[in-house]
Amino acid sequence: DTLTLVASTAAAGFTTEVKHSSGGHVEVRFESDAHRTDARVDLVNGTMTNNFTESPR
């Protein structure tokens, strides 16, 4: 099983950095002057599991 990131669009004032776009997981960072969100989705045995980490900058 393989995940493929098709698109990642940041809200106004945020940038997008794709860390990993395909394979067993995809990972994207959204960042502004004051906030960071790291989004990761893993695919294990056909099941997707997401993990979002929010932090101030």
N, C-alpha and C positions, 0 to 999 in steps of 0.2 A: 504494500500500500504506500502511496506517495501523496503528500499534500503539495499543492502549488498555489502560491499567492498570486491572485489575478490583479488586484488593485489595492492601493493604500492611499487614502486621501485624508490629509490633516485638516482640522478646523482652522479658521482664520487665526493668524498669530502663532501657529505651530509649524514646525518642520517635521519631515518624515525621513527616517533612516531605516532602510530595509537591511536587517542583519543577516537573515537567512530566508530565501524565497522558495525553496522546494526541498523535498526529501521527507524525512521522518518528522520534521517540525518546520514551522515558519515562525519568524520573529521580526517584529517591527518596533521601533522607538519613535514616539511622538514627543516633541519637546518645544517648550516656549521659554521665554525669559524667566518665568517663575515656576514652571511645572514640567514634570517628565512622566510619561506613561510608557512602560515596557509591556508589550503584548506578545505572548508566545502561545502557540497551539501545537501540541504534540499529537501524533497519531500512533497509537499502540494497539495492535491486534484489531484494527479496523474501527477503533473508538477514538474520537477527538476529545482531548482534554485541554481546556484553556487556563492560562495563568496571566493575570494582569497585576502589575506592580505600579503603584502610584507614589510619587515622591516630589517634594519641593526641590527647587534647584538652589 
